[in-house]
Amino acid sequence: MDYIRAFIVGGVICIIGQLLMDGTKLTPAHVLVLFVTSGVILTALGLYEPIVDFGGAGATVPLPGFGYALAKGAIKATKAKGILGAFTGGVSATAGGVAAAIFFGYLMSVLFTPKTKK
């Protein structure tokens, strides 16, 4: 049942993104920023936690999940370290994912030769 709920939640998030790109003049970069920002805002308002509880990885893997991780890290660090934690918590909470993205992106660029468009 966990897989089905994750698939449904992740699918709904992807449908929203696709509808935004197809129905408006938003570029994929705009949708990326919108999704991360909406994840932060929904987490700050306490609305994203129930979605994560229901959908699991379907809610944490897509881009709003990155915003969720940033906000949760900042909130947790603020409670532990005060105002300085608001600036450092989000970075430390997402450092592993960012480092993995950079590493694997570099690895793919070394292993594969990109082809130019004609």
Phi and psi restraints in degrees (range 20) as a CNS / XPLOR table:
assign (resid 1 and name C) (resid 2 and name N)
       (resid 2 and name CA) (resid 2 and name C) 1.0 -61.7 20.0 2
assign (resid 2 and name N) (resid 2 and name CA)
       (resid 2 and name C) (resid 3 and name N) 1.0 -39.1 20.0 2
assign (resid 2 and name C) (resid 3 and name N)
       (resid 3 and name CA) (resid 3 and name C) 1.0 -65.0 20.0 2
assign (resid 3 and name N) (resid 3 and name CA)
       (resid 3 and name C) (resid 4 and name N) 1.0 -39.6 20.0 2
assign (resid 3 and name C) (resid 4 and name N)
       (resid 4 and name CA) (resid 4 and name C) 1.0 -66.4 20.0 2
assign (resid 4 and name N) (resid 4 and name CA)
       (resid 4 and name C) (resid 5 and name N) 1.0 -44.9 20.0 2
assign (resid 4 and name C) (resid 5 and name N)
       (resid 5 and name CA) (resid 5 and name C) 1.0 -64.4 20.0 2
assign (resid 5 and name N) (resid 5 and name CA)
       (resid 5 and name C) (resid 6 and name N) 1.0 -40.9 20.0 2
assign (resid 5 and name C) (resid 6 and name N)
       (resid 6 and name CA) (resid 6 and name C) 1.0 -63.1 20.0 2
assign (resid 6 and name N) (resid 6 and name CA)
       (resid 6 and name C) (resid 7 and name N) 1.0 -41.1 20.0 2
assign (resid 6 and name C) (resid 7 and name N)
       (resid 7 and name CA) (resid 7 and name C) 1.0 -63.8 20.0 2
assign (resid 7 and name N) (resid 7 and name CA)
       (resid 7 and name C) (resid 8 and name N) 1.0 -42.3 20.0 2
assign (resid 7 and name C) (resid 8 and name N)
       (resid 8 and name CA) (resid 8 and name C) 1.0 -65.9 20.0 2
assign (resid 8 and name N) (resid 8 and name CA)
       (resid 8 and name C) (resid 9 and name N) 1.0 -48.3 20.0 2
assign (resid 8 and name C) (resid 9 and name N)
       (resid 9 and name CA) (resid 9 and name C) 1.0 -64.8 20.0 2
assign (resid 9 and name N) (resid 9 and name CA)
       (resid 9 and name C) (resid 10 and name N) 1.0 -46.7 20.0 2
assign (resid 9 and name C) (resid 10 and name N)
       (resid 10 and name CA) (resid 10 and name C) 1.0 -62.6 20.0 2
assign (resid 10 and name N) (resid 10 and name CA)
       (resid 10 and name C) (resid 11 and name N) 1.0 -38.5 20.0 2
assign (resid 10 and name C) (resid 11 and name N)
       (resid 11 and name CA) (resid 11 and name C) 1.0 -65.1 20.0 2
assign (resid 11 and name N) (resid 11 and name CA)
       (resid 11 and name C) (resid 12 and name N) 1.0 -41.0 20.0 2
assign (resid 11 and name C) (resid 12 and name N)
       (resid 12 and name CA) (resid 12 and name C) 1.0 -64.5 20.0 2
assign (resid 12 and name N) (resid 12 and name CA)
       (resid 12 and name C) (resid 13 and name N) 1.0 -41.1 20.0 2
assign (resid 12 and name C) (resid 13 and name N)
       (resid 13 and name CA) (resid 13 and name C) 1.0 -61.9 20.0 2
assign (resid 13 and name N) (resid 13 and name CA)
       (resid 13 and name C) (resid 14 and name N) 1.0 -42.8 20.0 2
assign (resid 13 and name C) (resid 14 and name N)
       (resid 14 and name CA) (resid 14 and name C) 1.0 -66.9 20.0 2
assign (resid 14 and name N) (resid 14 and name CA)
       (resid 14 and name C) (resid 15 and name N) 1.0 -38.0 20.0 2
assign (resid 14 and name C) (resid 15 and name N)
       (resid 15 and name CA) (resid 15 and name C) 1.0 -62.1 20.0 2
assign (resid 15 and name N) (resid 15 and name CA)
       (resid 15 and name C) (resid 16 and name N) 1.0 -43.1 20.0 2
assign (resid 15 and name C) (resid 16 and name N)
       (resid 16 and name CA) (resid 16 and name C) 1.0 -60.5 20.0 2
assign (resid 16 and name N) (resid 16 and name CA)
       (resid 16 and name C) (resid 17 and name N) 1.0 -44.9 20.0 2
assign (resid 16 and name C) (resid 17 and name N)
       (resid 17 and name CA) (resid 17 and name C) 1.0 -62.0 20.0 2
assign (resid 17 and name N) (resid 17 and name CA)
       (resid 17 and name C) (resid 18 and name N) 1.0 -43.1 20.0 2
assign (resid 17 and name C) (resid 18 and name N)
       (resid 18 and name CA) (resid 18 and name C) 1.0 -66.5 20.0 2
assign (resid 18 and name N) (resid 18 and name CA)
       (resid 18 and name C) (resid 19 and name N) 1.0 -40.3 20.0 2
assign (resid 18 and name C) (resid 19 and name N)
       (resid 19 and name CA) (resid 19 and name C) 1.0 -64.0 20.0 2
assign (resid 19 and name N) (resid 19 and name CA)
       (resid 19 and name C) (resid 20 and name N) 1.0 -38.1 20.0 2
assign (resid 19 and name C) (resid 20 and name N)
       (resid 20 and name CA) (resid 20 and name C) 1.0 -63.5 20.0 2
assign (resid 20 and name N) (resid 20 and name CA)
       (resid 20 and name C) (resid 21 and name N) 1.0 -40.8 20.0 2
assign (resid 20 and name C) (resid 21 and name N)
       (resid 21 and name CA) (resid 21 and name C) 1.0 -73.2 20.0 2
assign (resid 21 and name N) (resid 21 and name CA)
       (resid 21 and name C) (resid 22 and name N) 1.0 -36.9 20.0 2
assign (resid 21 and name C) (resid 22 and name N)
       (resid 22 and name CA) (resid 22 and name C) 1.0 -78.7 20.0 2
assign (resid 22 and name N) (resid 22 and name CA)
       (resid 22 and name C) (resid 23 and name N) 1.0 -36.9 20.0 2
assign (resid 22 and name C) (resid 23 and name N)
       (resid 23 and name CA) (resid 23 and name C) 1.0 -92.2 20.0 2
assign (resid 23 and name N) (resid 23 and name CA)
       (resid 23 and name C) (resid 24 and name N) 1.0 -11.9 20.0 2
assign (resid 23 and name C) (resid 24 and name N)
       (resid 24 and name CA) (resid 24 and name C) 1.0 -128.6 20.0 2
assign (resid 24 and name N) (resid 24 and name CA)
       (resid 24 and name C) (resid 25 and name N) 1.0 -177.8 20.0 2
assign (resid 24 and name C) (resid 25 and name N)
       (resid 25 and name CA) (resid 25 and name C) 1.0 -96.0 20.0 2
assign (resid 25 and name N) (resid 25 and name CA)
       (resid 25 and name C) (resid 26 and name N) 1.0 19.1 20.0 2
assign (resid 25 and name C) (resid 26 and name N)
       (resid 26 and name CA) (resid 26 and name C) 1.0 -72.5 20.0 2
assign (resid 26 and name N) (resid 26 and name CA)
       (resid 26 and name C) (resid 27 and name N) 1.0 136.6 20.0 2
assign (resid 26 and name C) (resid 27 and name N)
       (resid 27 and name CA) (resid 27 and name C) 1.0 -86.3 20.0 2
assign (resid 27 and name N) (resid 27 and name CA)
       (resid 27 and name C) (resid 28 and name N) 1.0 166.0 20.0 2
assign (resid 27 and name C) (resid 28 and name N)
       (resid 28 and name CA) (resid 28 and name C) 1.0 -56.7 20.0 2
assign (resid 28 and name N) (resid 28 and name CA)
       (resid 28 and name C) (resid 29 and name N) 1.0 -33.6 20.0 2
assign (resid 28 and name C) (resid 29 and name N)
       (resid 29 and name CA) (resid 29 and name C) 1.0 -65.1 20.0 2
assign (resid 29 and name N) (resid 29 and name CA)
       (resid 29 and name C) (resid 30 and name N) 1.0 -39.6 20.0 2
assign (resid 29 and name C) (resid 30 and name N)
       (resid 30 and name CA) (resid 30 and name C) 1.0 -64.5 20.0 2
assign (resid 30 and name N) (resid 30 and name CA)
       (resid 30 and name C) (resid 31 and name N) 1.0 -41.6 20.0 2
assign (resid 30 and name C) (resid 31 and name N)
       (resid 31 and name CA) (resid 31 and name C) 1.0 -65.8 20.0 2
assign (resid 31 and name N) (resid 31 and name CA)
       (resid 31 and name C) (resid 32 and name N) 1.0 -38.5 20.0 2
assign (resid 31 and name C) (resid 32 and name N)
       (resid 32 and name CA) (resid 32 and name C) 1.0 -58.0 20.0 2
assign (resid 32 and name N) (resid 32 and name CA)
       (resid 32 and name C) (resid 33 and name N) 1.0 -50.7 20.0 2
assign (resid 32 and name C) (resid 33 and name N)
       (resid 33 and name CA) (resid 33 and name C) 1.0 -64.0 20.0 2
assign (resid 33 and name N) (resid 33 and name CA)
       (resid 33 and name C) (resid 34 and name N) 1.0 -41.4 20.0 2
assign (resid 33 and name C) (resid 34 and name N)
       (resid 34 and name CA) (resid 34 and name C) 1.0 -61.6 20.0 2
assign (resid 34 and name N) (resid 34 and name CA)
       (resid 34 and name C) (resid 35 and name N) 1.0 -42.4 20.0 2
assign (resid 34 and name C) (resid 35 and name N)
       (resid 35 and name CA) (resid 35 and name C) 1.0 -67.8 20.0 2
assign (resid 35 and name N) (resid 35 and name CA)
       (resid 35 and name C) (resid 36 and name N) 1.0 -44.7 20.0 2
assign (resid 35 and name C) (resid 36 and name N)
       (resid 36 and name CA) (resid 36 and name C) 1.0 -63.9 20.0 2
assign (resid 36 and name N) (resid 36 and name CA)
       (resid 36 and name C) (resid 37 and name N) 1.0 -44.3 20.0 2
assign (resid 36 and name C) (resid 37 and name N)
       (resid 37 and name CA) (resid 37 and name C) 1.0 -64.2 20.0 2
assign (resid 37 and name N) (resid 37 and name CA)
       (resid 37 and name C) (resid 38 and name N) 1.0 -41.3 20.0 2
assign (resid 37 and name C) (resid 38 and name N)
       (resid 38 and name CA) (resid 38 and name C) 1.0 -65.6 20.0 2
assign (resid 38 and name N) (resid 38 and name CA)
       (resid 38 and name C) (resid 39 and name N) 1.0 -34.6 20.0 2
assign (resid 38 and name C) (resid 39 and name N)
       (resid 39 and name CA) (resid 39 and name C) 1.0 -62.3 20.0 2
assign (resid 39 and name N) (resid 39 and name CA)
       (resid 39 and name C) (resid 40 and name N) 1.0 -41.1 20.0 2
assign (resid 39 and name C) (resid 40 and name N)
       (resid 40 and name CA) (resid 40 and name C) 1.0 -65.9 20.0 2
assign (resid 40 and name N) (resid 40 and name CA)
       (resid 40 and name C) (resid 41 and name N) 1.0 -47.1 20.0 2
assign (resid 40 and name C) (resid 41 and name N)
       (resid 41 and name CA) (resid 41 and name C) 1.0 -65.1 20.0 2
assign (resid 41 and name N) (resid 41 and name CA)
       (resid 41 and name C) (resid 42 and name N) 1.0 -45.7 20.0 2
assign (resid 41 and name C) (resid 42 and name N)
       (resid 42 and name CA) (resid 42 and name C) 1.0 -63.8 20.0 2
assign (resid 42 and name N) (resid 42 and name CA)
       (resid 42 and name C) (resid 43 and name N) 1.0 -34.4 20.0 2
assign (resid 42 and name C) (resid 43 and name N)
       (resid 43 and name CA) (resid 43 and name C) 1.0 -68.5 20.0 2
assign (resid 43 and name N) (resid 43 and name CA)
       (resid 43 and name C) (resid 44 and name N) 1.0 -43.2 20.0 2
assign (resid 43 and name C) (resid 44 and name N)
       (resid 44 and name CA) (resid 44 and name C) 1.0 -62.3 20.0 2
assign (resid 44 and name N) (resid 44 and name CA)
       (resid 44 and name C) (resid 45 and name N) 1.0 -33.4 20.0 2
assign (resid 44 and name C) (resid 45 and name N)
       (resid 45 and name CA) (resid 45 and name C) 1.0 -84.4 20.0 2
assign (resid 45 and name N) (resid 45 and name CA)
       (resid 45 and name C) (resid 46 and name N) 1.0 -5.6 20.0 2
assign (resid 45 and name C) (resid 46 and name N)
       (resid 46 and name CA) (resid 46 and name C) 1.0 80.2 20.0 2
assign (resid 46 and name N) (resid 46 and name CA)
       (resid 46 and name C) (resid 47 and name N) 1.0 16.1 20.0 2
assign (resid 46 and name C) (resid 47 and name N)
       (resid 47 and name CA) (resid 47 and name C) 1.0 -95.2 20.0 2
assign (resid 47 and name N) (resid 47 and name CA)
       (resid 47 and name C) (resid 48 and name N) 1.0 -18.7 20.0 2
assign (resid 47 and name C) (resid 48 and name N)
       (resid 48 and name CA) (resid 48 and name C) 1.0 -87.6 20.0 2
assign (resid 48 and name N) (resid 48 and name CA)
       (resid 48 and name C) (resid 49 and name N) 1.0 -24.7 20.0 2
assign (resid 48 and name C) (resid 49 and name N)
       (resid 49 and name CA) (resid 49 and name C) 1.0 -59.5 20.0 2
assign (resid 49 and name N) (resid 49 and name CA)
       (resid 49 and name C) (resid 50 and name N) 1.0 -44.0 20.0 2
assign (resid 49 and name C) (resid 50 and name N)
       (resid 50 and name CA) (resid 50 and name C) 1.0 -63.3 20.0 2
assign (resid 50 and name N) (resid 50 and name CA)
       (resid 50 and name C) (resid 51 and name N) 1.0 -32.2 20.0 2
assign (resid 50 and name C) (resid 51 and name N)
       (resid 51 and name CA) (resid 51 and name C) 1.0 -67.1 20.0 2
assign (resid 51 and name N) (resid 51 and name CA)
       (resid 51 and name C) (resid 52 and name N) 1.0 -41.1 20.0 2
assign (resid 51 and name C) (resid 52 and name N)
       (resid 52 and name CA) (resid 52 and name C) 1.0 -65.9 20.0 2
assign (resid 52 and name N) (resid 52 and name CA)
       (resid 52 and name C) (resid 53 and name N) 1.0 -41.4 20.0 2
assign (resid 52 and name C) (resid 53 and name N)
       (resid 53 and name CA) (resid 53 and name C) 1.0 -62.0 20.0 2
assign (resid 53 and name N) (resid 53 and name CA)
       (resid 53 and name C) (resid 54 and name N) 1.0 -37.1 20.0 2
assign (resid 53 and name C) (resid 54 and name N)
       (resid 54 and name CA) (resid 54 and name C) 1.0 -79.2 20.0 2
assign (resid 54 and name N) (resid 54 and name CA)
       (resid 54 and name C) (resid 55 and name N) 1.0 -48.7 20.0 2
assign (resid 54 and name C) (resid 55 and name N)
       (resid 55 and name CA) (resid 55 and name C) 1.0 -95.5 20.0 2
assign (resid 55 and name N) (resid 55 and name CA)
       (resid 55 and name C) (resid 56 and name N) 1.0 -12.9 20.0 2
assign (resid 55 and name C) (resid 56 and name N)
       (resid 56 and name CA) (resid 56 and name C) 1.0 57.3 20.0 2
assign (resid 56 and name N) (resid 56 and name CA)
       (resid 56 and name C) (resid 57 and name N) 1.0 -124.5 20.0 2
assign (resid 56 and name C) (resid 57 and name N)
       (resid 57 and name CA) (resid 57 and name C) 1.0 -64.1 20.0 2
assign (resid 57 and name N) (resid 57 and name CA)
       (resid 57 and name C) (resid 58 and name N) 1.0 -23.6 20.0 2
assign (resid 57 and name C) (resid 58 and name N)
       (resid 58 and name CA) (resid 58 and name C) 1.0 -64.8 20.0 2
assign (resid 58 and name N) (resid 58 and name CA)
       (resid 58 and name C) (resid 59 and name N) 1.0 -22.1 20.0 2
assign (resid 58 and name C) (resid 59 and name N)
       (resid 59 and name CA) (resid 59 and name C) 1.0 -102.2 20.0 2
assign (resid 59 and name N) (resid 59 and name CA)
       (resid 59 and name C) (resid 60 and name N) 1.0 -24.7 20.0 2
assign (resid 59 and name C) (resid 60 and name N)
       (resid 60 and name CA) (resid 60 and name C) 1.0 -95.0 20.0 2
assign (resid 60 and name N) (resid 60 and name CA)
       (resid 60 and name C) (resid 61 and name N) 1.0 -22.6 20.0 2
assign (resid 60 and name C) (resid 61 and name N)
       (resid 61 and name CA) (resid 61 and name C) 1.0 -79.6 20.0 2
assign (resid 61 and name N) (resid 61 and name CA)
       (resid 61 and name C) (resid 62 and name N) 1.0 -42.3 20.0 2
assign (resid 61 and name C) (resid 62 and name N)
       (resid 62 and name CA) (resid 62 and name C) 1.0 -65.6 20.0 2
assign (resid 62 and name N) (resid 62 and name CA)
       (resid 62 and name C) (resid 63 and name N) 1.0 174.3 20.0 2
assign (resid 62 and name C) (resid 63 and name N)
       (resid 63 and name CA) (resid 63 and name C) 1.0 -57.7 20.0 2
assign (resid 63 and name N) (resid 63 and name CA)
       (resid 63 and name C) (resid 64 and name N) 1.0 -37.9 20.0 2
assign (resid 63 and name C) (resid 64 and name N)
       (resid 64 and name CA) (resid 64 and name C) 1.0 -60.1 20.0 2
assign (resid 64 and name N) (resid 64 and name CA)
       (resid 64 and name C) (resid 65 and name N) 1.0 -26.6 20.0 2
assign (resid 64 and name C) (resid 65 and name N)
       (resid 65 and name CA) (resid 65 and name C) 1.0 -66.2 20.0 2
assign (resid 65 and name N) (resid 65 and name CA)
       (resid 65 and name C) (resid 66 and name N) 1.0 -31.1 20.0 2
assign (resid 65 and name C) (resid 66 and name N)
       (resid 66 and name CA) (resid 66 and name C) 1.0 -67.0 20.0 2
assign (resid 66 and name N) (resid 66 and name CA)
       (resid 66 and name C) (resid 67 and name N) 1.0 -42.8 20.0 2
assign (resid 66 and name C) (resid 67 and name N)
       (resid 67 and name CA) (resid 67 and name C) 1.0 -62.9 20.0 2
assign (resid 67 and name N) (resid 67 and name CA)
       (resid 67 and name C) (resid 68 and name N) 1.0 -37.9 20.0 2
assign (resid 67 and name C) (resid 68 and name N)
       (resid 68 and name CA) (resid 68 and name C) 1.0 -61.0 20.0 2
assign (resid 68 and name N) (resid 68 and name CA)
       (resid 68 and name C) (resid 69 and name N) 1.0 -45.2 20.0 2
assign (resid 68 and name C) (resid 69 and name N)
       (resid 69 and name CA) (resid 69 and name C) 1.0 -65.1 20.0 2
assign (resid 69 and name N) (resid 69 and name CA)
       (resid 69 and name C) (resid 70 and name N) 1.0 -39.9 20.0 2
assign (resid 69 and name C) (resid 70 and name N)
       (resid 70 and name CA) (resid 70 and name C) 1.0 -60.5 20.0 2
assign (resid 70 and name N) (resid 70 and name CA)
       (resid 70 and name C) (resid 71 and name N) 1.0 -48.5 20.0 2
assign (resid 70 and name C) (resid 71 and name N)
       (resid 71 and name CA) (resid 71 and name C) 1.0 -67.1 20.0 2
assign (resid 71 and name N) (resid 71 and name CA)
       (resid 71 and name C) (resid 72 and name N) 1.0 -43.9 20.0 2
assign (resid 71 and name C) (resid 72 and name N)
       (resid 72 and name CA) (resid 72 and name C) 1.0 -62.7 20.0 2
assign (resid 72 and name N) (resid 72 and name CA)
       (resid 72 and name C) (resid 73 and name N) 1.0 -40.6 20.0 2
assign (resid 72 and name C) (resid 73 and name N)
       (resid 73 and name CA) (resid 73 and name C) 1.0 -64.0 20.0 2
assign (resid 73 and name N) (resid 73 and name CA)
       (resid 73 and name C) (resid 74 and name N) 1.0 -41.6 20.0 2
assign (resid 73 and name C) (resid 74 and name N)
       (resid 74 and name CA) (resid 74 and name C) 1.0 -67.2 20.0 2
assign (resid 74 and name N) (resid 74 and name CA)
       (resid 74 and name C) (resid 75 and name N) 1.0 -41.1 20.0 2
assign (resid 74 and name C) (resid 75 and name N)
       (resid 75 and name CA) (resid 75 and name C) 1.0 -65.2 20.0 2
assign (resid 75 and name N) (resid 75 and name CA)
       (resid 75 and name C) (resid 76 and name N) 1.0 -45.5 20.0 2
assign (resid 75 and name C) (resid 76 and name N)
       (resid 76 and name CA) (resid 76 and name C) 1.0 -63.5 20.0 2
assign (resid 76 and name N) (resid 76 and name CA)
       (resid 76 and name C) (resid 77 and name N) 1.0 -44.6 20.0 2
assign (resid 76 and name C) (resid 77 and name N)
       (resid 77 and name CA) (resid 77 and name C) 1.0 -69.6 20.0 2
assign (resid 77 and name N) (resid 77 and name CA)
       (resid 77 and name C) (resid 78 and name N) 1.0 -31.3 20.0 2
assign (resid 77 and name C) (resid 78 and name N)
       (resid 78 and name CA) (resid 78 and name C) 1.0 -65.5 20.0 2
assign (resid 78 and name N) (resid 78 and name CA)
       (resid 78 and name C) (resid 79 and name N) 1.0 -39.6 20.0 2
assign (resid 78 and name C) (resid 79 and name N)
       (resid 79 and name CA) (resid 79 and name C) 1.0 -66.3 20.0 2
assign (resid 79 and name N) (resid 79 and name CA)
       (resid 79 and name C) (resid 80 and name N) 1.0 -33.2 20.0 2
assign (resid 79 and name C) (resid 80 and name N)
       (resid 80 and name CA) (resid 80 and name C) 1.0 -86.7 20.0 2
assign (resid 80 and name N) (resid 80 and name CA)
       (resid 80 and name C) (resid 81 and name N) 1.0 -39.1 20.0 2
assign (resid 80 and name C) (resid 81 and name N)
       (resid 81 and name CA) (resid 81 and name C) 1.0 -116.8 20.0 2
assign (resid 81 and name N) (resid 81 and name CA)
       (resid 81 and name C) (resid 82 and name N) 1.0 -0.6 20.0 2
assign (resid 81 and name C) (resid 82 and name N)
       (resid 82 and name CA) (resid 82 and name C) 1.0 84.2 20.0 2
assign (resid 82 and name N) (resid 82 and name CA)
       (resid 82 and name C) (resid 83 and name N) 1.0 -152.8 20.0 2
assign (resid 82 and name C) (resid 83 and name N)
       (resid 83 and name CA) (resid 83 and name C) 1.0 -63.2 20.0 2
assign (resid 83 and name N) (resid 83 and name CA)
       (resid 83 and name C) (resid 84 and name N) 1.0 -30.5 20.0 2
assign (resid 83 and name C) (resid 84 and name N)
       (resid 84 and name CA) (resid 84 and name C) 1.0 -63.3 20.0 2
assign (resid 84 and name N) (resid 84 and name CA)
       (resid 84 and name C) (resid 85 and name N) 1.0 -32.6 20.0 2
assign (resid 84 and name C) (resid 85 and name N)
       (resid 85 and name CA) (resid 85 and name C) 1.0 -64.3 20.0 2
assign (resid 85 and name N) (resid 85 and name CA)
       (resid 85 and name C) (resid 86 and name N) 1.0 -25.8 20.0 2
assign (resid 85 and name C) (resid 86 and name N)
       (resid 86 and name CA) (resid 86 and name C) 1.0 -63.9 20.0 2
assign (resid 86 and name N) (resid 86 and name CA)
       (resid 86 and name C) (resid 87 and name N) 1.0 -29.0 20.0 2
assign (resid 86 and name C) (resid 87 and name N)
       (resid 87 and name CA) (resid 87 and name C) 1.0 -91.2 20.0 2
assign (resid 87 and name N) (resid 87 and name CA)
       (resid 87 and name C) (resid 88 and name N) 1.0 -30.3 20.0 2
assign (resid 87 and name C) (resid 88 and name N)
       (resid 88 and name CA) (resid 88 and name C) 1.0 -98.0 20.0 2
assign (resid 88 and name N) (resid 88 and name CA)
       (resid 88 and name C) (resid 89 and name N) 1.0 -23.8 20.0 2
assign (resid 88 and name C) (resid 89 and name N)
       (resid 89 and name CA) (resid 89 and name C) 1.0 -64.8 20.0 2
assign (resid 89 and name N) (resid 89 and name CA)
       (resid 89 and name C) (resid 90 and name N) 1.0 -43.6 20.0 2
assign (resid 89 and name C) (resid 90 and name N)
       (resid 90 and name CA) (resid 90 and name C) 1.0 -64.8 20.0 2
assign (resid 90 and name N) (resid 90 and name CA)
       (resid 90 and name C) (resid 91 and name N) 1.0 -38.1 20.0 2
assign (resid 90 and name C) (resid 91 and name N)
       (resid 91 and name CA) (resid 91 and name C) 1.0 -67.3 20.0 2
assign (resid 91 and name N) (resid 91 and name CA)
       (resid 91 and name C) (resid 92 and name N) 1.0 -45.9 20.0 2
assign (resid 91 and name C) (resid 92 and name N)
       (resid 92 and name CA) (resid 92 and name C) 1.0 -69.4 20.0 2
assign (resid 92 and name N) (resid 92 and name CA)
       (resid 92 and name C) (resid 93 and name N) 1.0 -30.3 20.0 2
assign (resid 92 and name C) (resid 93 and name N)
       (resid 93 and name CA) (resid 93 and name C) 1.0 -71.3 20.0 2
assign (resid 93 and name N) (resid 93 and name CA)
       (resid 93 and name C) (resid 94 and name N) 1.0 -28.2 20.0 2
assign (resid 93 and name C) (resid 94 and name N)
       (resid 94 and name CA) (resid 94 and name C) 1.0 -110.4 20.0 2
assign (resid 94 and name N) (resid 94 and name CA)
       (resid 94 and name C) (resid 95 and name N) 1.0 4.7 20.0 2
assign (resid 94 and name C) (resid 95 and name N)
       (resid 95 and name CA) (resid 95 and name C) 1.0 -59.9 20.0 2
assign (resid 95 and name N) (resid 95 and name CA)
       (resid 95 and name C) (resid 96 and name N) 1.0 -39.9 20.0 2
assign (resid 95 and name C) (resid 96 and name N)
       (resid 96 and name CA) (resid 96 and name C) 1.0 -62.4 20.0 2
assign (resid 96 and name N) (resid 96 and name CA)
       (resid 96 and name C) (resid 97 and name N) 1.0 -44.4 20.0 2
assign (resid 96 and name C) (resid 97 and name N)
       (resid 97 and name CA) (resid 97 and name C) 1.0 -66.8 20.0 2
assign (resid 97 and name N) (resid 97 and name CA)
       (resid 97 and name C) (resid 98 and name N) 1.0 -40.3 20.0 2
assign (resid 97 and name C) (resid 98 and name N)
       (resid 98 and name CA) (resid 98 and name C) 1.0 -66.8 20.0 2
assign (resid 98 and name N) (resid 98 and name CA)
       (resid 98 and name C) (resid 99 and name N) 1.0 -42.8 20.0 2
assign (resid 98 and name C) (resid 99 and name N)
       (resid 99 and name CA) (resid 99 and name C) 1.0 -63.1 20.0 2
assign (resid 99 and name N) (resid 99 and name CA)
       (resid 99 and name C) (resid 100 and name N) 1.0 -41.1 20.0 2
assign (resid 99 and name C) (resid 100 and name N)
       (resid 100 and name CA) (resid 100 and name C) 1.0 -64.4 20.0 2
assign (resid 100 and name N) (resid 100 and name CA)
       (resid 100 and name C) (resid 101 and name N) 1.0 -41.0 20.0 2
assign (resid 100 and name C) (resid 101 and name N)
       (resid 101 and name CA) (resid 101 and name C) 1.0 -63.1 20.0 2
assign (resid 101 and name N) (resid 101 and name CA)
       (resid 101 and name C) (resid 102 and name N) 1.0 -42.5 20.0 2
assign (resid 101 and name C) (resid 102 and name N)
       (resid 102 and name CA) (resid 102 and name C) 1.0 -65.8 20.0 2
assign (resid 102 and name N) (resid 102 and name CA)
       (resid 102 and name C) (resid 103 and name N) 1.0 -45.8 20.0 2
assign (resid 102 and name C) (resid 103 and name N)
       (resid 103 and name CA) (resid 103 and name C) 1.0 -61.7 20.0 2
assign (resid 103 and name N) (resid 103 and name CA)
       (resid 103 and name C) (resid 104 and name N) 1.0 -50.8 20.0 2
assign (resid 103 and name C) (resid 104 and name N)
       (resid 104 and name CA) (resid 104 and name C) 1.0 -70.6 20.0 2
assign (resid 104 and name N) (resid 104 and name CA)
       (resid 104 and name C) (resid 105 and name N) 1.0 -31.4 20.0 2
assign (resid 104 and name C) (resid 105 and name N)
       (resid 105 and name CA) (resid 105 and name C) 1.0 -63.3 20.0 2
assign (resid 105 and name N) (resid 105 and name CA)
       (resid 105 and name C) (resid 106 and name N) 1.0 -43.4 20.0 2
assign (resid 105 and name C) (resid 106 and name N)
       (resid 106 and name CA) (resid 106 and name C) 1.0 -65.0 20.0 2
assign (resid 106 and name N) (resid 106 and name CA)
       (resid 106 and name C) (resid 107 and name N) 1.0 -43.4 20.0 2
assign (resid 106 and name C) (resid 107 and name N)
       (resid 107 and name CA) (resid 107 and name C) 1.0 -59.6 20.0 2
assign (resid 107 and name N) (resid 107 and name CA)
       (resid 107 and name C) (resid 108 and name N) 1.0 -43.6 20.0 2
assign (resid 107 and name C) (resid 108 and name N)
       (resid 108 and name CA) (resid 108 and name C) 1.0 -66.1 20.0 2
assign (resid 108 and name N) (resid 108 and name CA)
       (resid 108 and name C) (resid 109 and name N) 1.0 -35.6 20.0 2
assign (resid 108 and name C) (resid 109 and name N)
       (resid 109 and name CA) (resid 109 and name C) 1.0 -69.4 20.0 2
assign (resid 109 and name N) (resid 109 and name CA)
       (resid 109 and name C) (resid 110 and name N) 1.0 -28.1 20.0 2
assign (resid 109 and name C) (resid 110 and name N)
       (resid 110 and name CA) (resid 110 and name C) 1.0 -78.6 20.0 2
assign (resid 110 and name N) (resid 110 and name CA)
       (resid 110 and name C) (resid 111 and name N) 1.0 -40.2 20.0 2
assign (resid 110 and name C) (resid 111 and name N)
       (resid 111 and name CA) (resid 111 and name C) 1.0 -76.1 20.0 2
assign (resid 111 and name N) (resid 111 and name CA)
       (resid 111 and name C) (resid 112 and name N) 1.0 -33.3 20.0 2
assign (resid 111 and name C) (resid 112 and name N)
       (resid 112 and name CA) (resid 112 and name C) 1.0 -119.5 20.0 2
assign (resid 112 and name N) (resid 112 and name CA)
       (resid 112 and name C) (resid 113 and name N) 1.0 142.3 20.0 2
assign (resid 112 and name C) (resid 113 and name N)
       (resid 113 and name CA) (resid 113 and name C) 1.0 -95.1 20.0 2
assign (resid 113 and name N) (resid 113 and name CA)
       (resid 113 and name C) (resid 114 and name N) 1.0 120.8 20.0 2
assign (resid 113 and name C) (resid 114 and name N)
       (resid 114 and name CA) (resid 114 and name C) 1.0 -71.6 20.0 2
assign (resid 114 and name N) (resid 114 and name CA)
       (resid 114 and name C) (resid 115 and name N) 1.0 146.6 20.0 2
assign (resid 114 and name C) (resid 115 and name N)
       (resid 115 and name CA) (resid 115 and name C) 1.0 -101.9 20.0 2
assign (resid 115 and name N) (resid 115 and name CA)
       (resid 115 and name C) (resid 116 and name N) 1.0 136.4 20.0 2
assign (resid 115 and name C) (resid 116 and name N)
       (resid 116 and name CA) (resid 116 and name C) 1.0 -80.4 20.0 2
assign (resid 116 and name N) (resid 116 and name CA)
       (resid 116 and name C) (resid 117 and name N) 1.0 149.5 20.0 2
assign (resid 116 and name C) (resid 117 and name N)
       (resid 117 and name CA) (resid 117 and name C) 1.0 -79.5 20.0 2
assign (resid 117 and name N) (resid 117 and name CA)
       (resid 117 and name C) (resid 118 and name N) 1.0 143.4 20.0 2
